[in-house]
Amino acid sequence: MPLALGEVTAAVIGDELYVVGEGSSLTLAYELRMGRWRVIPGGNRPAPSGHHAGEVIGGRWYLFGGFESQSSGAVQIFDPG
């Protein structure tokens, strides 16, 4: 992984593993077929945190809550499409 994150949440959508976590607002992707990491352009989360609950529904990744004050009660939606 190109940067250290704490308390990560991850999800597979298509051929990529997406990872977010404590310590950065960036969204990372691991290309499963190519075996390499990349940072998602424009993938900054508006409420960065760790300890999210996450679920993929209809190709979108929903992140719920977190332990930081700005993410408490928040729902963030990431659409890789």
C-alpha positions in Angstrom: 0.0 0.0 0.0 1.5 3.4 -0.9 0.6 5.0 2.4 0.0 3.9 6.0 -3.6 4.0 7.1 -5.2 3.0 10.3 -8.6 1.3 11.0 -9.2 0.7 7.3 -12.4 -0.2 5.5 -12.2 -2.0 2.1 -14.5 -3.1 -0.7 -14.1 -4.9 -4.0 -15.9 -3.4 -7.0 -15.2 -5.0 -10.3 -11.5 -5.8 -10.6 -10.3 -3.4 -7.9 -10.0 -3.4 -4.1 -10.7 0.1 -2.7 -9.3 1.1 0.7 -9.8 4.1 2.9 -8.8 4.7 6.5 -7.7 6.8 9.3 -4.8 9.2 8.6 -5.7 10.3 5.1 -8.7 11.5 3.1 -7.5 9.7 0.0 -9.1 6.7 -1.6 -6.7 3.9 -2.7 -7.3 1.2 -5.3 -5.5 -2.1 -5.7 -5.8 -3.4 -9.2 -6.3 -7.1 -8.6 -5.3 -8.3 -12.1 -2.2 -6.0 -12.4 -1.1 -6.3 -8.7 -0.5 -2.6 -8.2 -1.8 0.3 -6.1 -3.0 3.7 -7.2 -4.5 6.8 -5.7 -8.0 7.6 -7.0 -8.0 11.1 -8.6 -10.7 13.1 -7.0 -11.3 10.3 -4.5 -10.9 12.5 -1.4 -13.5 11.9 1.2 -15.4 14.9 2.6 -15.4 13.3 6.1 -12.2 11.4 6.5 -12.0 9.0 9.5 -11.4 5.4 10.4 -13.7 2.8 11.8 -16.3 3.2 9.0 -18.8 0.5 8.2 -19.0 0.0 4.5 -21.2 -1.8 1.9 -21.2 -2.1 -1.9 -24.7 -1.7 -3.4 -25.2 -1.3 -7.1 -21.5 -0.7 -7.9 -21.3 2.1 -5.3 -19.4 2.0 -2.1 -21.3 3.4 0.9 -19.3 4.4 4.0 -21.2 4.9 7.2 -20.1 6.9 10.2 -16.6 6.7 11.7 -15.0 7.9 15.0 -14.1 11.4 13.9 -16.6 14.2 14.7 -17.1 15.2 11.1 -18.0 11.6 10.1 -20.2 10.7 13.0 -23.6 10.0 11.4 -22.3 10.7 7.9 -23.0 8.6 4.8 -20.4 9.0 2.1 -20.9 7.4 -1.3 -18.0 6.5 -3.7 -18.9 5.7 -7.3 -15.9 4.4 -9.2 -17.8 4.6 -12.5 
